[in-house]
Amino acid sequence: VIDAKYTKVTSELVETLKGIAGSEGVSADEEEREKYSCDEMSIPKPHLAEVIVKPRDTATVARVLSLANEKRIPVTPRGSGTGLSGGCVPIFGGILLSLERMNQILEIDEENFVATVEPGVILADLYEAVEGCGLYYPLYPGESSASIGGNVATNAGGMRAVKYGVTRQLVLGLEAVLPTGEIISMGGKFVKSSTGYDLMQLLIGSEGTLGMITKIMLKLTTPPKRREVLFIPFNSLYDAIKAVPDILKHKILPVGIEFMERDIISIVEGYINRQIPFHDYEAFLMIILEGETEEEVYEAADGIREICMNNGAVDTFVPSSEAAKRKLLDAREKFYHALKHLGPMDIADVVVPRSQIPEFIKRVKEISRRHQMPIIAYGHAGDGNVHVHPLGKDMDRDEWERRLPRVFADIYQAGASLGGVISGEHGLGFEKKGYLTATMDEKLIILMKRIKRAFDPNNILNPGKIFDLE
Ligand SMILES: Cc1cc2nc3c(=O)[nH]c(=O)nc-3n(C[C@H](O)[C@H](O)[C@H](O)COP(=O)(O)OP(=O)(O)OC[C@H]3O[C@@H](n4cnc5c(N)ncnc54)[C@H](O)[C@@H]3O)c2cc1C
């Protein structure tokens, strides 16, 4: 889609961009443009940018945005392209601004427990560097090749959010470039501020629509000395979810509480080609515990086991070695890939109040029956975030894709009617934006559009994401 209000990228403009970002940082090559036309969205909907620009520093980002703003050229920010909603897909062509070369860890401040990084640093590299200093960055989404800039832009969550929160709780400071090319800095190496509007939090989760994030200060902590994983089978999902509030009241707060049903366990077993303990039961909780001493973690594990048994658990599996623990976590991390391997599928990541998970799943199953489409659900029970996958296996592909929007509309409606929202961690991108009006107060959407206009008067930065501006 090339919108009439945007200017096309000419060969002269490509030369001007080379003057700004260097020849090696600019490419209009077809193959390169193809490479940047998708993210990890389950059903890719590729769009080609007209030119790819890979800046090395903030000043270059600012010059590119200033030029794009002056010429009315759309700019799409991209980190590692692991997003699941098409957020970094250049739907209006224009400039694809990839921050992959801004990948330096600038400082690990061991006194203040703060890492300062460029946006293109990937999670795996940050984990390693921080660990080398005896510190810990706890955010743990399922994809460690994601960039920190992308994590901030989507407010990424993951499997340790119950104890440590999501990206929003871990960012202390940000530098960003506004669509007009101005550079701003927000926050810093402190945890308190009552000084005006919190613009930093506004940028977090804004999916690259308000500013390009060019530097990030992250809160670090000390690493846990012990980690245990409990895998607890139940005869029903209702029993499993019922146990969660009691677990959360226990004296050690788990890092993560994941729930899953038998169907996803069977699918992942087929994918990893090994059996998961107790795989015949209906539903499971996977509980991740961290603590300072073996005694502390074992005591917590015993307490949680008892709570689960009182809530209808059948048994508890505690892996005996580090390798066995890793295998269990690895199986959980493979859910998305196992489903993708099975055939066409899509994903919704609805979040509802924790206590509403069983009711939400019940309604999802009704939706599955009504639309005669298999739907798999699992997710982060500790924070109410449910991953819902309609599957297209054994169905005519076109027919399945045609029916999907109605299935999603019903799923989002069910989530909203239970007090939830469309996305807990993946963002709306352009894939999910069509469902926003049906599930959010119109006054809030109007306010968001006014904020977008204040930041980006010419609507050049990631246009067509989250919502459309009229
Ligand atoms: C197997 C798998 C498992 C996943 N598990 C999780 C999970 O558990 N939790 C979770 O939250 N997510 C998960 N994700 C989704 C994805 O990894 C996250 O959304 C991640 O934060 C995206 O980072 P990225 O660098 O790949 O961003 P991209 O996909 O490149 O971009 C995502 C969005 O951020 C914007 N953006 C990127 N960089 C910047 C920047 N510097 N400034 C401004 N905007 C920017 C883009 O325009 C786009 O809107 C998973 C994905 C996969 C494939």
Ligand as a Chemical Component Dictionary entry (heavy atoms), coordinates in Angstrom:
data_LIG
# 
_chem_comp.id                   LIG 
_chem_comp.type                 NON-POLYMER 
_chem_comp.pdbx_formal_charge   0 
_chem_comp.three_letter_code    LIG 
# 
loop_
_chem_comp_atom.comp_id 
_chem_comp_atom.atom_id 
_chem_comp_atom.alt_atom_id 
_chem_comp_atom.type_symbol 
_chem_comp_atom.charge 
_chem_comp_atom.model_Cartn_x 
_chem_comp_atom.model_Cartn_y 
_chem_comp_atom.model_Cartn_z 
_chem_comp_atom.pdbx_ordinal 
LIG C1  C1  C 0 8.865  -17.801 19.566 1  
LIG C2  C2  C 0 8.483  -16.437 20.077 2  
LIG C3  C3  C 0 8.177  -16.277 21.413 3  
LIG C4  C4  C 0 7.831  -15.019 21.896 4  
LIG N1  N1  N 0 7.551  -14.898 23.228 5  
LIG C5  C5  C 0 7.229  -13.685 23.722 6  
LIG C6  C6  C 0 6.933  -13.537 25.100 7  
LIG O1  O1  O 0 6.962  -14.486 25.880 8  
LIG N2  N2  N 0 6.621  -12.301 25.537 9  
LIG C7  C7  C 0 6.587  -11.214 24.702 10 
LIG O2  O2  O 0 6.311  -10.110 25.176 11 
LIG N3  N3  N 0 6.841  -11.334 23.392 12 
LIG C8  C8  C 0 7.170  -12.533 22.877 13 
LIG N4  N4  N 0 7.438  -12.667 21.538 14 
LIG C9  C9  C 0 7.286  -11.501 20.639 15 
LIG C10 C10 C 0 8.569  -10.689 20.361 16 
LIG O3  O3  O 0 9.728  -11.417 20.614 17 
LIG C11 C11 C 0 8.567  -9.415  21.198 18 
LIG O4  O4  O 0 7.475  -8.613  20.786 19 
LIG C12 C12 C 0 9.830  -8.577  21.091 20 
LIG O5  O5  O 0 9.778  -7.563  22.085 21 
LIG C13 C13 C 0 10.030 -7.914  19.735 22 
LIG O6  O6  O 0 11.368 -7.420  19.654 23 
LIG P1  P1  P 0 12.055 -7.210  18.216 24 
LIG O7  O7  O 0 13.382 -6.601  18.431 25 
LIG O8  O8  O 0 12.047 -8.457  17.449 26 
LIG O9  O9  O 0 11.060 -6.126  17.617 27 
LIG P2  P2  P 0 10.473 -6.012  16.136 28 
LIG O10 O10 O 0 9.648  -7.191  15.797 29 
LIG O11 O11 O 0 11.560 -5.637  15.226 30 
LIG O12 O12 O 0 9.515  -4.752  16.356 31 
LIG C14 C14 C 0 8.426  -4.819  17.243 32 
LIG C15 C15 C 0 7.790  -3.421  17.364 33 
LIG O13 O13 O 0 8.699  -2.531  17.990 34 
LIG C16 C16 C 0 9.006  -1.420  17.144 35 
LIG N5  N5  N 0 10.428 -1.128  17.381 36 
LIG C17 C17 C 0 11.473 -1.996  17.331 37 
LIG N6  N6  N 0 12.596 -1.366  17.699 38 
LIG C18 C18 C 0 12.259 -0.082  17.993 39 
LIG C19 C19 C 0 12.968 1.068   18.435 40 
LIG N7  N7  N 0 14.279 1.036   18.702 41 
LIG N8  N8  N 0 12.308 2.237   18.613 42 
LIG C20 C20 C 0 10.970 2.320   18.374 43 
LIG N9  N9  N 0 10.248 1.262   17.967 44 
LIG C21 C21 C 0 10.887 0.077   17.777 45 
LIG C22 C22 C 0 8.668  -1.887  15.732 46 
LIG O14 O14 O 0 8.321  -0.821  14.883 47 
LIG C23 C23 C 0 7.466  -2.787  16.017 48 
LIG O15 O15 O 0 6.306  -2.005  16.148 49 
LIG C24 C24 C 0 7.788  -13.911 21.021 50 
LIG C25 C25 C 0 8.109  -14.072 19.667 51 
LIG C26 C26 C 0 8.450  -15.327 19.193 52 
LIG C27 C27 C 0 8.799  -15.473 17.739 53 
# 
loop_
_chem_comp_bond.comp_id 
_chem_comp_bond.atom_id_1 
_chem_comp_bond.atom_id_2 
_chem_comp_bond.value_order 
_chem_comp_bond.pdbx_ordinal 
LIG C1  C2  SING 1  
LIG C2  C3  SING 2  
LIG C2  C26 DOUB 3  
LIG C3  C4  DOUB 4  
LIG C4  N1  SING 5  
LIG C4  C24 SING 6  
LIG N1  C5  DOUB 7  
LIG C5  C6  SING 8  
LIG C5  C8  SING 9  
LIG C6  O1  DOUB 10 
LIG C6  N2  SING 11 
LIG N2  C7  SING 12 
LIG C7  O2  DOUB 13 
LIG C7  N3  SING 14 
LIG N3  C8  DOUB 15 
LIG C8  N4  SING 16 
LIG N4  C9  SING 17 
LIG N4  C24 SING 18 
LIG C9  C10 SING 19 
LIG C10 O3  SING 20 
LIG C10 C11 SING 21 
LIG C11 O4  SING 22 
LIG C11 C12 SING 23 
LIG C12 O5  SING 24 
LIG C12 C13 SING 25 
LIG C13 O6  SING 26 
LIG O6  P1  SING 27 
LIG P1  O7  DOUB 28 
LIG P1  O8  SING 29 
LIG P1  O9  SING 30 
LIG O9  P2  SING 31 
LIG P2  O10 DOUB 32 
LIG P2  O11 SING 33 
LIG P2  O12 SING 34 
LIG O12 C14 SING 35 
LIG C14 C15 SING 36 
LIG C15 O13 SING 37 
LIG C15 C23 SING 38 
LIG O13 C16 SING 39 
LIG C16 N5  SING 40 
LIG C16 C22 SING 41 
LIG N5  C17 SING 42 
LIG N5  C21 SING 43 
LIG C17 N6  DOUB 44 
LIG N6  C18 SING 45 
LIG C18 C19 SING 46 
LIG C18 C21 DOUB 47 
LIG C19 N7  SING 48 
LIG C19 N8  DOUB 49 
LIG N8  C20 SING 50 
LIG C20 N9  DOUB 51 
LIG N9  C21 SING 52 
LIG C22 O14 SING 53 
LIG C22 C23 SING 54 
LIG C23 O15 SING 55 
LIG C24 C25 DOUB 56 
LIG C25 C26 SING 57 
LIG C26 C27 SING 58 
# 
